[in-house]
Amino acid sequence: MGVIFLCCDSCFKEWPHPDEKQRLDLSRKLNLEPRQVKFWFQNRRTQMKNQLERHENVMLRQENDKLRVENVAIKDAVRNPICNHCGGVAMLGNITIEENQLRVENAQLRDELSRICGLAEKFLGRPVTPLASPIALPRPSSNLELEVAGNGFGGLSSGGTSLPMGPLTRPGMMGVEKPFNSSVFVELAVTAMDELLRLAQADSPIWMTSLDGGKETLNPVEYMRTFSPCIGLKPSGFVTEASRETGIVMINSLALVETLMDGSRWAQMFPCVIAKASTTDVLSSGIGRTRHGALQLMHAEFQVLSPLVPVRQVKFLRFCKQHGEGLWAVVDVSIDTALDGASINSFVNCRRLPSGCVVQDLSNGYTRVTWIEHSEYDESAVHYLYRSLLSSGLGFGALRWLATLQRQCESIAILLSSTVPCEDHSVLTQAGRRSLLQLTNRMRDNFCAGVCASTVRMWNRLHVASLGEDVKVMTRKSMNIPGEPPGVILSAATSVWMPIMHQQLFSFLRDERQRSKWDILSNGGPMQEMIHIPKGQTSSNCVSLLRLNVS
């Protein structure tokens, strides 16, 4: 029975929510009924949840005890005021209770200022001196809302633009603006940056290498022992996905940092990963006309090209910091809905834990990039065909991000090069090449939008009972969209599993001699390649113009 428990426990760490196929495989291995395996996993999940709740209750009790002690100390200070001249107990009439309360609040403000200055030192990477002049006594109605630009953060601006004065606001219920202190975001960004740098260390014990010596995955036990949650506990039903990859990219660090900090350029660099990206707020644009210290709020939609995988919508902070000459780090971390002023019950299908990249220039103009992806997502909305793919990190993991970055940078370098070999079967000018590439980019974007149904396009889904839930049929109206004729666009998409290696299928689809076997537009005849524009070192990465060979 102990062997069975150990086997189930190791499986639980890998997939705590097994699907029917996984339960059947496990029941056969352990010689148990599938129902027994199902109940064991249910009981194990309940046990883990209870342990987590007990741990949380202990932490809350400790925090409550601290607050109770602080409350008693403040009451004692009000009842027994201290004389500023002699340090003894003040005689009745020397100081009023209201004035003493102001002094207590003033002391709290000084402590808060010291904390923020320490936070600023981590944020800027250099010492920050508190204000030399004494702090004026706050009004009795003050609720400790510090003006960030007046407490050591004015240096975060460049070109006369400073951090927001006082608390920022976010739309709340019924359109009412709800304030929050931007120092909370700064503290979250600094904490996330510290975690990213520690995760990027090559010899970090937090990462485990797969048996084949390939990808690196997170050791959850070591991670929980090393780091405290910076955005709260994982929601019920969510699963964790974490990976790390390192590679050489054909781009310098400054160009890559500028791309990552610009929402539209970032989306263009990862066209099949990012469906939509935008910058919501800029808390700091950087120091000295650089991106060092830049901090901004962003919103993005991440996609896997399948209608069976829902688009991930994430609101997060992006913080950029220079750690040395040619050495940068960019970190993302989701913000709690409570901090963003949204409803606590608003649905979020993905949370981005500290993720991002560490970028280091090399002597040959290339860059070494260490990419880390760490997220928690709702697996129940994902089709069973894609659950193993996502859990392995191939869907949204570091490997996909880094491979896309390498491919795009290589493509840009080749297209901008004046020594690109001409493989066209017809004369094509530089302007014609650029126009053709813009057309292919629009084709790619329209294809991705039609498959994944992000908010880039306003789609209306049609429910066709005869097709089943695995086929997504959608329509939208095209009006005044460049490159599209006006009318109604129909999109139908599905995903299927095929017993063949993906490289074999890809080679078959890109071979113009085989196109008549699957493309109805070829009319059963052979196709001829008229134009070939290389976009990478291999012939499989290219843009081709085909025509029906009528000869």
C-alpha positions as CSV (number, residue, x, y, z in Angstrom):
1,M,0.0,0.0,0.0
2,G,3.0,2.3,0.7
3,V,4.2,1.8,-2.9
4,I,0.8,2.7,-4.3
5,F,0.7,5.9,-2.1
6,L,4.2,6.9,-3.3
7,C,3.3,6.4,-6.9
8,C,0.1,8.3,-6.7
9,D,1.8,11.1,-4.7
10,S,4.5,11.5,-7.4
11,C,1.8,11.7,-10.1
12,F,-0.1,14.2,-8.0
13,K,2.9,16.6,-8.0
14,E,3.0,16.4,-11.8
15,W,-0.8,16.6,-12.6
16,P,-3.1,17.2,-9.6
17,H,-6.1,17.1,-11.9
18,P,-5.7,14.0,-14.0
19,D,-8.0,13.5,-17.0
20,E,-9.8,10.2,-17.7
21,K,-6.9,8.8,-19.8
22,Q,-4.4,9.5,-17.1
23,R,-6.6,7.9,-14.4
24,L,-7.0,4.8,-16.6
25,D,-3.3,4.5,-17.1
26,L,-2.6,4.9,-13.4
27,S,-5.3,2.4,-12.4
28,R,-3.8,-0.2,-14.8
29,K,-0.3,0.3,-13.3
30,L,-1.5,0.1,-9.7
31,N,-4.2,-2.6,-10.3
32,L,-6.9,-0.4,-8.9
33,E,-10.3,0.7,-10.1
34,P,-10.4,4.0,-11.9
35,R,-13.0,5.2,-9.4
36,Q,-10.5,4.5,-6.6
37,V,-7.9,6.5,-8.3
38,K,-10.4,9.4,-8.9
39,F,-11.4,9.4,-5.2
40,W,-7.7,9.3,-4.1
41,F,-6.9,12.4,-6.1
42,Q,-10.0,14.2,-4.8
43,N,-9.1,13.4,-1.2
44,R,-5.5,14.5,-1.8
45,R,-6.6,17.8,-3.3
46,T,-8.9,18.4,-0.3
47,Q,-6.1,17.5,2.1
48,M,-3.7,19.9,0.4
49,K,-6.3,22.7,0.5
50,N,-6.9,22.2,4.2
51,Q,-3.2,22.3,4.9
52,L,-2.9,25.5,3.0
53,E,-5.8,27.0,4.8
54,R,-4.4,26.1,8.2
55,H,-1.0,27.6,7.2
56,E,-2.8,30.8,6.1
57,N,-4.8,31.0,9.3
58,V,-1.6,30.8,11.4
59,M,0.0,33.6,9.4
60,L,-3.2,35.7,9.8
61,R,-3.2,35.1,13.6
62,Q,0.4,36.2,13.8
63,E,-0.3,39.4,11.8
64,N,-3.4,40.1,13.9
65,D,-1.3,39.8,17.1
66,K,1.2,42.3,15.7
67,L,-1.5,44.8,14.9
68,R,-3.0,44.3,18.4
69,V,0.4,45.1,20.0
70,E,0.9,48.2,17.8
71,N,-2.6,49.4,18.7
72,V,-1.9,49.0,22.5
73,A,1.4,50.9,22.1
74,I,-0.3,53.8,20.2
75,K,-3.0,54.0,22.9
76,D,-0.4,54.1,25.6
77,A,1.5,56.9,23.8
78,V,-1.7,58.9,23.6
79,R,-2.5,58.4,27.4
80,N,1.1,59.0,28.5
81,P,2.6,61.7,26.3
82,I,6.4,62.2,26.5
83,C,7.9,65.7,26.9
84,N,10.2,66.6,24.0
85,H,12.6,68.6,26.2
86,C,13.3,66.3,29.2
87,G,12.1,63.0,27.8
88,G,10.0,62.4,30.9
89,V,6.2,62.1,31.3
90,A,4.5,65.4,30.2
91,M,2.5,67.2,32.8
92,L,-1.2,67.6,32.2
93,G,-1.7,70.7,30.2
94,N,1.7,70.8,28.5
95,I,0.4,68.9,25.4
96,T,-3.0,68.2,24.1
97,I,-4.2,64.8,23.0
98,E,-4.7,66.1,19.5
99,E,-1.2,67.4,19.3
100,N,0.2,64.1,20.7
101,Q,-1.8,62.2,18.0
102,L,-0.2,64.4,15.4
103,R,3.2,63.7,16.7
104,V,2.5,59.9,16.6
105,E,1.3,60.3,13.0
106,N,4.4,62.3,12.2
107,A,6.6,59.5,13.6
108,Q,4.7,57.0,11.5
109,L,5.3,59.2,8.4
110,R,9.0,59.3,9.2
111,D,9.1,55.5,9.4
112,E,7.2,55.3,6.1
113,L,9.6,57.8,4.5
114,S,12.6,55.7,5.6
115,R,10.9,52.5,4.2
116,I,10.2,54.2,0.8
117,C,13.8,55.6,0.6
118,G,15.1,52.1,1.2
119,L,12.7,50.8,-1.5
120,A,13.9,53.6,-3.8
121,E,17.5,52.5,-3.3
122,K,16.6,49.0,-4.5
123,F,14.6,50.5,-7.4
124,L,17.3,52.9,-8.6
125,G,20.3,50.9,-7.6
126,R,21.9,53.9,-5.8
127,P,21.5,55.6,-2.4
128,V,18.5,57.9,-1.9
129,T,18.8,60.6,0.8
130,P,15.6,61.6,2.7
131,L,14.4,65.2,2.7
132,A,16.7,67.4,4.9
133,S,13.9,69.7,6.0
134,P,11.5,68.6,8.7
135,I,8.2,67.1,7.7
136,A,5.3,69.3,8.4
137,L,2.7,67.9,10.8
138,P,-0.1,66.3,8.7
139,R,-3.7,67.3,9.1
140,P,-5.7,65.1,11.5
141,S,-7.7,63.8,8.6
142,S,-4.6,62.5,6.9
143,N,-4.6,58.8,6.0
144,L,-0.8,58.5,5.4
145,E,-1.1,59.1,1.6
146,L,2.4,60.1,0.8
147,E,3.3,62.1,-2.2
148,V,5.7,59.8,-4.0
149,A,7.5,62.5,-6.0
150,G,8.2,64.5,-2.8
151,N,9.7,61.5,-0.9
152,G,12.8,60.6,-2.9
153,F,11.3,59.4,-6.2
154,G,11.6,62.6,-8.2
155,G,14.8,61.3,-9.8
156,L,12.8,58.6,-11.6
157,S,11.7,61.0,-14.2
158,S,13.5,62.1,-17.4
159,G,13.0,65.2,-19.4
160,G,10.9,66.9,-16.8
161,T,8.4,64.1,-16.5
162,S,8.1,62.8,-12.9
163,L,6.2,60.0,-11.2
164,P,2.6,60.8,-10.4
165,M,2.2,63.3,-7.5
166,G,0.3,61.7,-4.7
167,P,-2.0,58.6,-5.1
168,L,-3.0,57.4,-8.5
169,T,-6.6,56.5,-9.2
170,R,-8.4,53.7,-10.9
171,P,-12.1,53.4,-12.0
172,G,-14.1,51.7,-9.4
173,M,-17.8,50.7,-9.1
174,M,-20.3,53.0,-10.8
175,G,-17.5,55.0,-12.4
176,V,-16.2,56.3,-9.1
177,E,-12.4,56.9,-9.0
178,K,-10.7,54.7,-6.3
179,P,-7.3,55.9,-5.1
180,F,-4.2,53.8,-4.5
181,N,-0.6,54.5,-3.6
182,S,1.8,54.0,-6.4
183,S,4.5,53.0,-3.8
184,V,2.7,49.7,-3.6
185,F,3.3,49.0,-7.3
186,V,7.0,50.1,-6.8
187,E,7.4,47.6,-4.0
188,L,5.8,44.9,-6.0
189,A,8.1,45.6,-9.0
190,V,11.2,45.6,-6.8
191,T,10.2,42.3,-5.2
192,A,9.5,40.7,-8.7
193,M,12.9,41.9,-10.0
194,D,14.7,40.4,-7.1
195,E,12.9,37.1,-7.7
196,L,13.7,37.1,-11.4
197,L,17.4,37.7,-10.9
198,R,17.6,34.8,-8.4
199,L,15.7,32.5,-10.7
200,A,18.0,33.5,-13.6
201,Q,21.1,32.3,-11.7
202,A,22.6,29.4,-13.6
203,D,23.3,27.2,-10.5
204,S,19.9,27.9,-8.9
205,P,18.6,24.7,-7.1
206,I,15.1,25.9,-7.9
207,W,15.3,24.5,-11.4
208,M,15.3,20.8,-12.4
209,T,16.6,19.5,-15.7
210,S,14.6,16.9,-17.6
211,L,16.0,13.4,-18.0
212,D,17.0,14.0,-21.6
213,G,19.1,17.0,-20.5
214,G,16.8,19.5,-22.2
215,K,14.4,22.0,-20.8
216,E,14.4,23.2,-17.2
217,T,11.3,23.2,-15.0
218,L,10.6,24.6,-11.6
219,N,11.0,22.6,-8.4
220,P,7.8,23.7,-6.6
221,V,9.0,22.5,-3.1
222,E,12.3,24.5,-3.4
223,Y,10.5,27.5,-4.8
224,M,8.0,27.7,-2.0
225,R,10.8,27.3,0.5
226,T,12.8,30.2,-1.1
227,F,10.2,32.8,-2.0
228,S,7.1,34.2,-0.4
229,P,4.0,34.8,-2.6
230,C,4.2,38.4,-3.9
231,I,0.7,38.5,-5.4
232,G,-1.3,36.3,-3.0
233,L,-2.2,32.6,-2.9
234,K,-3.0,30.6,-6.1
235,P,-6.7,30.5,-6.9
236,S,-8.6,27.3,-6.5
237,G,-8.5,25.1,-9.6
238,F,-5.4,26.9,-11.1
239,V,-2.3,24.9,-12.0
240,T,1.3,26.2,-12.2
241,E,3.5,26.4,-15.3
242,A,7.2,27.4,-15.1
243,S,10.2,27.1,-17.4
244,R,13.6,28.7,-18.2
245,E,15.6,28.9,-21.4
246,T,18.9,30.5,-22.4
247,G,20.0,31.3,-25.9
248,I,21.9,33.7,-28.2
249,V,19.8,36.3,-30.1
250,M,20.8,38.4,-33.1
251,I,20.0,41.8,-31.4
252,N,21.8,44.2,-29.0
253,S,20.5,44.8,-25.5
254,L,19.3,48.4,-26.0
255,A,17.2,47.5,-29.0
256,L,15.6,44.5,-27.3
257,V,14.8,46.6,-24.1
258,E,13.2,49.3,-26.2
259,T,11.1,46.7,-28.0
260,L,9.9,45.1,-24.8
261,M,9.0,48.4,-23.2
262,D,6.8,49.5,-26.3
263,G,3.5,47.6,-26.4
264,S,3.0,47.7,-30.2
265,R,6.7,46.7,-31.0
266,W,6.5,44.0,-28.4
267,A,3.4,42.5,-30.1
268,Q,5.1,42.7,-33.5
269,M,8.2,40.9,-32.2
270,F,6.0,38.0,-31.0
271,P,3.2,37.9,-33.6
272,C,1.9,34.4,-33.0
273,V,2.2,34.5,-29.2
274,I,0.8,38.0,-28.5
275,A,-2.7,38.7,-29.9
276,K,-2.9,42.2,-28.4
277,A,-0.9,44.4,-26.1
278,S,-1.2,47.9,-24.8
279,T,0.3,50.2,-22.1
280,T,-2.3,51.3,-19.6
281,D,-0.2,53.6,-17.4
282,V,3.4,54.8,-17.2
283,L,4.5,55.2,-13.6
284,S,8.1,56.0,-14.6
285,S,9.5,56.5,-18.1
286,G,13.1,55.9,-16.9
287,I,16.1,57.9,-15.8
288,G,18.4,60.1,-18.0
289,R,16.5,59.3,-21.2
290,T,17.1,55.6,-20.8
291,R,14.8,52.7,-19.8
292,H,16.6,52.2,-16.5
293,G,13.9,52.4,-13.8
294,A,11.0,52.4,-16.3
295,L,7.8,51.1,-14.7
296,Q,4.5,50.7,-16.5
297,L,1.1,49.0,-16.3
298,M,0.3,46.8,-19.3
299,H,-2.5,44.6,-20.6
300,A,-1.9,41.7,-23.0
301,E,-3.6,38.7,-24.6
302,F,-1.5,35.6,-25.1
303,Q,-2.5,32.8,-27.6
304,V,-1.8,29.3,-28.8
305,L,-3.0,28.8,-32.4
306,S,-5.9,26.6,-31.6
307,P,-9.6,27.3,-30.8
308,L,-9.4,24.7,-28.0
309,V,-7.1,26.9,-25.9
310,P,-8.7,30.1,-24.5
311,V,-6.8,33.3,-24.9
312,R,-5.0,34.4,-21.7
313,Q,-5.8,38.0,-20.7
314,V,-3.3,39.4,-18.2
315,K,-2.8,42.7,-16.5
316,F,0.7,43.2,-15.2
317,L,3.5,45.5,-14.2
318,R,6.6,45.7,-16.4
319,F,9.7,46.9,-14.7
320,C,13.1,47.5,-16.5
321,K,16.4,48.0,-14.8
322,Q,20.0,48.2,-15.9
323,H,22.4,46.2,-13.7
324,G,25.6,47.0,-15.5
325,E,27.2,47.9,-18.8
326,G,25.2,46.0,-21.4
327,L,23.3,44.1,-18.7
328,W,19.5,44.6,-18.4
329,A,16.6,42.8,-16.8
330,V,12.9,43.2,-17.6
331,V,10.3,41.6,-15.3
332,D,6.6,41.2,-15.5
333,V,4.2,40.4,-12.6
334,S,0.4,40.4,-12.4
335,I,-1.4,42.9,-10.2
336,D,-4.1,41.8,-7.8
337,T,-7.6,42.9,-8.9
338,A,-7.9,44.7,-5.5
339,L,-4.8,46.9,-6.3
340,D,-6.2,47.7,-9.8
341,G,-9.5,48.9,-8.4
342,A,-11.4,46.2,-10.2
343,S,-14.0,43.9,-8.6
344,I,-12.6,41.2,-6.5
345,N,-14.9,38.7,-8.2
346,S,-13.8,39.7,-11.7
347,F,-12.8,36.6,-13.7
348,V,-9.1,36.2,-14.4
349,N,-8.0,33.0,-16.2
350,C,-4.3,33.5,-15.8
351,R,-1.8,35.1,-13.3
352,R,1.7,36.0,-14.3
353,L,4.2,35.5,-11.5
354,P,7.6,37.1,-11.8
355,S,8.6,36.4,-15.4
356,G,10.8,38.1,-18.0
357,C,14.3,38.1,-19.2
358,V,17.9,39.0,-18.3
359,V,19.8,40.4,-21.3
360,Q,23.6,40.6,-21.6
361,D,25.5,42.0,-24.6
362,L,28.2,39.9,-26.3
363,S,31.2,41.2,-28.1
364,N,30.0,40.2,-31.6
365,G,26.8,42.3,-31.5
366,Y,24.7,39.4,-30.3
367,T,22.9,39.1,-26.9
368,R,22.7,36.3,-24.4
369,V,19.1,36.1,-23.2
370,T,17.8,34.1,-20.2
371,W,14.1,33.9,-20.4
372,I,11.8,32.8,-17.5
373,E,8.1,32.1,-17.7
374,H,6.1,31.5,-14.5
375,S,2.3,31.6,-14.5
376,E,-0.8,30.1,-12.9
377,Y,-3.8,29.4,-15.1
378,D,-7.3,27.8,-15.1
379,E,-6.8,24.4,-16.7
380,S,-10.5,23.5,-16.7
381,A,-11.1,25.7,-19.7
382,V,-8.4,23.9,-21.8
383,H,-9.3,21.0,-24.0
384,Y,-7.7,17.7,-22.9
385,L,-5.7,17.5,-26.2
386,Y,-3.7,20.6,-25.2
387,R,-3.3,20.1,-21.4
388,S,-0.1,18.1,-21.6
389,L,1.3,20.6,-24.2
390,L,0.6,23.5,-21.9
391,S,1.9,21.8,-18.7
392,S,5.2,21.0,-20.6
393,G,5.7,24.6,-21.4
394,L,5.5,24.3,-25.2
395,G,2.4,26.5,-25.4
396,F,3.4,29.5,-23.3
397,G,6.7,28.5,-21.9
398,A,10.1,30.1,-22.1
399,L,11.2,27.9,-25.0
400,R,8.4,29.3,-27.2
401,W,9.1,32.9,-26.3
402,L,12.9,32.6,-26.9
403,A,12.5,30.6,-30.1
404,T,10.1,33.2,-31.5
405,L,12.5,36.1,-30.5
406,Q,15.4,34.3,-32.2
407,R,13.4,33.7,-35.4
408,Q,12.1,37.2,-35.6
409,C,15.5,38.9,-35.0
410,E,17.1,36.6,-37.6
411,S,14.3,37.4,-40.1
412,I,14.7,41.2,-39.5
413,A,18.5,41.0,-39.9
414,I,18.2,39.1,-43.2
415,L,15.6,41.4,-44.7
416,L,17.6,44.5,-43.8
417,S,20.8,43.0,-45.2
418,S,22.0,44.1,-48.6
419,T,23.6,40.8,-49.3
420,V,20.5,38.7,-49.3
421,P,20.8,36.0,-52.1
422,C,18.2,36.6,-54.8
423,E,16.2,33.4,-55.3
424,D,13.3,35.0,-57.1
425,H,12.2,33.6,-60.4
426,S,11.1,37.1,-61.4
427,V,12.4,40.6,-60.9
428,L,11.2,42.0,-57.5
429,T,12.2,45.5,-56.3
430,Q,12.9,46.4,-52.7
431,A,9.5,48.2,-52.6
432,G,7.8,45.2,-54.0
433,R,9.5,42.9,-51.5
434,R,8.3,45.2,-48.6
435,S,4.8,45.3,-50.0
436,L,4.6,41.6,-50.3
437,L,5.9,41.1,-46.7
438,Q,3.3,43.6,-45.4
439,L,0.6,41.5,-47.1
440,T,1.9,38.3,-45.5
441,N,1.9,40.0,-42.1
442,R,-1.8,40.9,-42.6
443,M,-2.5,37.4,-43.7
444,R,-0.8,36.0,-40.6
445,D,-2.6,38.4,-38.2
446,N,-6.0,37.7,-39.8
447,F,-5.4,33.9,-39.6
448,C,-4.4,34.1,-35.9
449,A,-7.4,36.3,-35.1
450,G,-9.7,33.9,-36.8
451,V,-8.4,30.8,-35.0
452,C,-8.1,32.2,-31.5
453,A,-10.9,34.8,-31.4
454,S,-9.0,37.4,-29.4
455,T,-10.5,40.9,-28.9
456,V,-8.5,42.3,-31.8
457,R,-11.6,41.5,-33.9
458,M,-15.2,41.5,-32.8
459,W,-16.4,38.0,-33.5
460,N,-19.9,36.5,-33.1
461,R,-19.8,32.8,-32.4
462,L,-22.3,30.5,-34.2
463,H,-23.4,27.4,-32.4
464,V,-23.8,24.6,-34.9
465,A,-25.0,21.5,-33.0
466,S,-24.0,19.1,-35.8
467,L,-20.3,20.2,-35.7
468,G,-19.8,19.7,-31.9
469,E,-18.0,21.8,-29.4
470,D,-14.5,21.1,-30.9
471,V,-15.3,23.2,-34.0
472,K,-15.5,27.0,-33.6
473,V,-17.5,28.8,-36.2
474,M,-17.5,32.6,-36.0
475,T,-18.6,35.6,-38.1
476,R,-17.7,39.3,-38.1
477,K,-18.4,42.3,-40.3
478,S,-15.6,44.0,-42.2
479,M,-16.0,47.7,-42.6
480,N,-13.2,50.2,-43.5
481,I,-10.5,47.7,-42.6
482,P,-7.3,48.3,-44.7
483,G,-6.6,45.3,-47.0
484,E,-10.0,43.7,-46.5
485,P,-13.1,44.0,-48.7
486,P,-16.3,45.1,-47.0
487,G,-18.7,42.3,-46.1
488,V,-19.1,39.4,-43.7
489,I,-16.1,37.3,-42.7
490,L,-16.7,33.6,-41.8
491,S,-14.2,31.7,-39.8
492,A,-14.3,28.0,-38.9
493,A,-11.4,26.4,-36.9
494,T,-10.7,23.2,-35.1
495,S,-7.7,21.1,-33.9
496,V,-7.1,17.4,-34.5
497,W,-4.5,14.9,-33.4
498,M,-2.5,13.1,-36.2
499,P,-0.2,10.2,-35.7
500,I,2.7,11.8,-37.5
501,M,5.8,13.8,-36.7
502,H,5.2,17.6,-37.0
503,Q,8.2,18.1,-39.2
504,Q,6.9,15.6,-41.7
505,L,3.5,17.3,-41.8
506,F,5.2,20.7,-42.2
507,S,7.4,19.5,-45.0
508,F,4.4,18.1,-46.8
509,L,2.3,21.2,-46.5
510,R,5.1,23.6,-47.7
511,D,6.0,21.4,-50.7
512,E,4.3,23.0,-53.8
513,R,4.5,19.7,-55.7
514,Q,2.3,18.1,-53.0
515,R,-0.1,21.0,-52.7
516,S,-2.7,19.5,-55.2
517,K,-3.3,16.6,-52.7
518,W,-4.8,18.9,-50.1
519,D,-5.5,22.4,-51.6
520,I,-8.8,22.7,-53.5
521,L,-7.6,26.0,-55.0
522,S,-5.0,24.1,-57.0
523,N,-7.7,22.4,-59.1
524,G,-5.7,19.1,-58.9
525,G,-2.8,20.5,-60.8
526,P,0.9,21.2,-59.8
527,M,1.9,24.6,-58.4
528,Q,4.9,26.7,-59.4
529,E,6.9,28.9,-57.0
530,M,7.2,32.4,-58.7
531,I,8.8,34.4,-55.8
532,H,10.9,33.1,-52.9
533,I,11.9,35.6,-50.1
534,P,14.1,34.0,-47.4
535,K,13.4,35.0,-43.8
536,G,15.9,32.8,-42.0
537,Q,18.9,30.6,-42.3
538,T,16.9,27.6,-43.3
539,S,14.8,27.3,-46.5
540,S,11.7,26.4,-44.4
541,N,11.4,30.0,-43.1
542,C,10.4,32.0,-46.2
543,V,7.6,33.8,-48.1
544,S,6.6,32.3,-51.4
545,L,4.3,33.4,-54.2
546,L,2.7,30.4,-56.0
547,R,0.7,30.1,-59.1
548,L,-1.0,27.2,-60.9
549,N,1.3,25.7,-63.5
550,V,-0.8,25.5,-66.6
551,S,2.0,24.5,-69.0
